[in-house]
Amino acid sequence: MDTFDIMRLNFVSLLLFMMCSVSMAQITCSPEDSLLFTSKISELRNLALNENLIVPIGKTFLGTPYVEKTLEIGEKETLVVNLRGLDCTTFVENVLAFSLLLRENKNTFRDFVSALKTIRYRNGCLNGYSSRLHYFTDWIRNNNEKGLVKDITPELGGLEVNKSINFMGTHRELYPFLADDTNFNTMLEVEAELAKETLCVLPQDKIEAIEDKLQNGDIIALATSIKGLDVTHTGLAIRQPNGRIHLLHASISGEVKITEEPLVDYLKKIKRNTGIVVARPL
């Protein structure tokens, strides 16, 4: 890299940092994240990407540290940009956001922030803590309505589940933002709306039979029997050389990785797993 390239990179990084600072009321990021974005978008544009962008993009995050509750920052809801550490949901969100940029031939940090906001918040609008799509089945439903993904669980043979999704409302003490009465009350309103929706889950014992219908890049959400909760984890389907579907995910064991065993066997080890919900990026 010559002197001009270094100067240009420093200038771009400064601009990105200034943009984050100016919009600090709505965006939380760091200079490191700005640099990582610049590096990541350059890396992705140099990859030989085919129609299915999701898995190639996801694999560029391999080894990225797992960080719990990456979005629970500060005292007010902001759009958090963190490429240095990911939880299972932010891994999927960041991969999807980068895929949108590549498909639309965009490459600025502002474009990335816009894509992330569209994906993460109800109807793409950041309007307080409860506007974030906290429950992943709600995330799938809303991004289905936006035309970003399609819930294909029913097509795979999923079954309707009668279950109240209200874990946050019944476990207020686990969520610091819910100490605020306004946040708590609006979250209860969200859960009241979710009660009107139906859940469709592909049972664990039915997955192997439809494994050939899963595609690289399908978003896999792990359903649970825990009262009030819809899913406990999410990741991306990846077909390995053995022909089996594995899970590419931000693992609580420490980093973004691919499961050693096929998805079917991986799920059998997870206590209280009842099956999966599958969304296909569009």
C-alpha positions in Angstrom: 0.0 0.0 0.0 1.5 3.3 -1.1 1.4 6.7 0.8 -1.6 7.9 -1.2 -3.6 4.8 -0.3 -2.7 5.2 3.3 -3.7 8.8 3.3 -7.0 8.0 1.5 -7.8 5.2 4.0 -7.1 7.5 6.9 -9.3 10.2 5.4 -12.2 7.8 4.8 -11.9 6.5 8.3 -11.9 10.0 9.7 -15.1 10.8 7.7 -16.8 7.7 9.0 -15.8 8.5 12.5 -17.1 12.0 12.2 -20.4 10.7 10.8 -20.8 8.4 13.8 -20.0 11.3 16.2 -22.5 13.7 14.5 -25.2 11.0 14.7 -24.3 9.7 18.1 -27.9 10.2 19.4 -29.0 7.5 17.0 -25.8 5.5 16.2 -23.3 3.8 18.4 -20.0 2.8 16.7 -16.3 3.2 17.0 -13.4 4.1 14.7 -12.4 0.4 14.8 -15.8 -0.5 13.4 -15.5 2.1 10.6 -12.1 0.7 9.6 -13.5 -2.9 9.7 -16.4 -1.9 7.5 -14.0 -0.3 4.9 -11.8 -3.5 5.0 -14.8 -5.8 4.9 -16.5 -4.2 1.9 -13.2 -4.1 0.0 -12.7 -7.8 0.8 -16.2 -8.7 -0.3 -16.1 -6.8 -3.6 -12.9 -8.8 -4.5 -14.5 -12.1 -3.8 -15.9 -14.2 -6.7 -19.5 -14.1 -5.4 -22.3 -16.0 -7.1 -26.0 -15.5 -6.8 -26.0 -16.8 -3.3 -24.0 -14.2 -1.4 -25.0 -15.2 2.1 -22.6 -18.0 2.9 -19.5 -16.4 1.3 -20.2 -13.3 3.3 -20.8 -15.3 6.4 -17.5 -17.2 6.1 -15.6 -13.9 6.1 -16.7 -13.5 9.7 -15.2 -16.9 10.8 -13.2 -16.5 14.0 -14.9 -13.2 15.0 -15.4 -13.3 18.8 -18.8 -14.1 20.2 -20.0 -11.2 22.5 -23.2 -11.5 24.4 -25.8 -8.7 24.4 -23.9 -6.6 21.9 -26.9 -4.2 21.4 -27.6 -3.6 25.1 -25.5 -0.4 25.3 -26.1 2.9 27.1 -29.3 4.2 28.5 -31.2 4.9 25.3 -31.8 2.7 22.2 -29.3 3.5 19.4 -28.3 1.6 16.3 -25.3 -0.3 17.4 -22.6 -1.1 14.7 -20.2 -3.6 16.1 -18.1 -5.7 13.7 -15.6 -6.6 16.3 -17.8 -9.0 18.3 -21.1 -10.6 17.4 -23.9 -12.5 19.0 -26.0 -14.9 17.0 -28.6 -12.3 15.8 -26.2 -9.6 14.9 -24.1 -12.1 12.9 -27.1 -12.8 10.8 -28.1 -9.1 10.6 -24.6 -8.0 9.5 -24.3 -10.7 6.9 -27.7 -9.8 5.4 -26.8 -6.1 5.5 -23.6 -6.7 3.5 -25.5 -8.8 1.0 -27.9 -6.0 0.4 -25.1 -3.6 -0.3 -23.4 -5.9 -2.8 -26.7 -6.7 -4.6 -27.5 -3.0 -4.9 -23.9 -2.1 -5.7 -23.5 0.2 -2.7 -20.4 0.6 -0.6 -20.6 3.5 1.9 -20.9 3.3 5.6 -24.0 5.3 5.4 -25.6 2.7 3.1 -24.6 0.0 5.6 -26.1 1.8 8.5 -29.3 2.3 6.6 -29.5 -1.4 5.7 -28.8 -2.5 9.2 -31.6 -0.2 10.5 -34.0 -1.5 8.0 -33.3 -5.1 9.0 -33.1 -4.6 12.8 -36.1 -2.5 13.5 -39.9 -2.9 13.0 -40.7 -1.5 9.6 -37.2 -0.1 9.4 -37.9 2.6 11.9 -35.8 3.2 15.0 -38.3 4.5 17.6 -37.2 3.4 21.0 -36.3 0.1 22.6 -39.4 -1.8 21.7 -39.0 -0.9 18.0 -36.1 -3.4 17.8 -37.2 -6.8 16.7 -36.2 -8.6 19.9 -38.1 -11.9 19.2 -36.6 -13.7 16.3 -39.8 -15.0 14.9 -41.0 -11.4 14.9 -37.8 -10.5 13.2 -38.5 -13.1 10.5 -42.2 -12.0 10.1 -41.3 -8.3 9.8 -38.4 -8.9 7.3 -40.7 -11.2 5.4 -43.1 -8.2 5.1 -40.2 -6.0 3.9 -39.4 -8.5 1.2 -36.0 -9.3 2.6 -36.6 -12.9 3.6 -39.3 -15.5 3.1 -40.5 -17.7 5.9 -40.5 -21.2 4.3 -41.2 -23.2 7.4 -44.8 -24.0 6.3 -43.6 -25.2 2.9 -41.1 -27.6 4.7 -43.9 -29.2 6.7 -43.8 -26.9 9.8 -46.6 -27.2 12.3 -48.5 -24.4 14.0 -47.6 -24.0 17.7 -50.0 -22.4 20.2 -47.6 -20.5 22.5 -47.6 -17.1 24.1 -44.4 -15.1 23.4 -43.9 -12.9 26.5 -40.6 -13.8 28.0 -39.3 -10.3 28.2 -42.5 -9.0 29.9 -42.4 -11.8 32.4 -38.6 -11.6 33.0 -38.2 -7.8 33.2 -35.3 -8.1 35.6 -33.1 -9.7 32.9 -33.3 -6.7 30.6 -31.7 -3.4 31.9 -33.7 -1.3 29.4 -36.9 -2.6 30.8 -36.2 -0.9 34.1 -37.6 2.1 32.4 -41.4 2.0 32.7 -42.0 3.5 29.2 -39.8 0.8 27.6 -41.5 -1.9 29.7 -45.0 -0.8 28.9 -44.3 -0.5 25.1 -42.8 -3.9 25.2 -45.9 -5.3 26.8 -47.9 -3.7 23.9 -45.6 -5.5 21.4 -46.1 -8.8 23.1 -49.9 -8.2 23.0 -49.7 -7.9 19.3 -47.5 -11.0 19.0 -50.2 -12.9 20.8 -52.4 -12.5 17.7 -49.8 -14.2 15.5 -49.3 -17.9 15.0 -46.0 -19.7 15.2 -44.9 -22.3 12.7 -42.1 -24.7 13.7 -40.6 -27.6 11.8 -40.3 -30.3 14.5 -36.8 -31.6 15.3 -37.7 -35.2 14.2 -38.8 -34.0 10.8 -35.7 -32.0 9.8 -33.6 -34.9 8.4 -36.3 -35.8 6.0 -36.3 -32.4 4.4 -32.6 -31.6 4.7 -32.2 -31.7 0.9 -34.7 -28.9 0.6 -32.6 -26.5 2.7 -30.3 -24.2 0.8 -26.9 -22.5 1.5 -27.7 -19.3 3.3 -31.1 -20.2 4.7 -31.6 -18.5 8.1 -32.1 -21.2 10.8 -33.8 -20.2 14.1 -33.7 -22.8 16.9 -37.2 -23.1 18.5 -37.5 -23.8 22.2 -39.9 -25.2 24.7 -38.9 -22.5 27.2 -42.1 -20.8 28.4 -42.7 -17.4 26.7 -39.7 -17.7 24.3 -39.8 -18.5 20.6 -36.2 -19.3 19.7 -32.9 -19.4 21.6 -30.3 -19.2 18.8 -29.9 -18.6 15.1 -27.4 -19.0 12.3 -27.0 -19.9 8.6 -27.4 -23.2 6.8 -24.2 -24.3 5.0 -23.9 -27.5 3.0 -20.6 -29.1 3.7 -18.5 -31.4 1.4 -20.2 -34.4 3.1 -23.5 -33.2 1.5 -25.0 -32.5 4.9 -26.4 -29.2 6.2 -24.4 -27.7 9.1 -24.8 -24.4 10.9 -22.6 -21.4 10.4 -23.2 -19.2 13.5 -21.8 -17.0 16.2 -21.4 -19.7 18.8 -21.6 -19.1 22.5 -18.5 -21.3 22.7 -16.5 -18.3 21.7 -16.6 -17.3 18.0 -18.2 -17.5 14.6 -17.7 -21.1 13.4 -19.3 -24.0 11.5 -20.7 -26.8 13.6 -18.6 -30.0 13.4 -21.7 -32.1 13.2 -24.7 -31.8 10.8 -27.5 -29.5 12.0 -29.8 -32.6 12.7 -27.2 -34.0 15.2 -26.3 -30.6 16.6 -29.9 -29.9 17.6 -30.2 -33.2 19.4 -27.6 -31.9 21.9 -29.5 -28.7 22.7 -31.7 -29.0 25.8 -35.4 -28.0 25.2 -35.0 -27.6 21.4 -38.2 -28.4 19.6 -37.2 -27.8 16.0 -36.4 -24.9 13.7 -37.9 -22.0 11.9 -36.4 -21.3 8.4 -36.3 -18.0 6.6 -34.8 -17.8 3.1 -33.1 -14.5 2.2 -34.4 -12.9 -1.0 
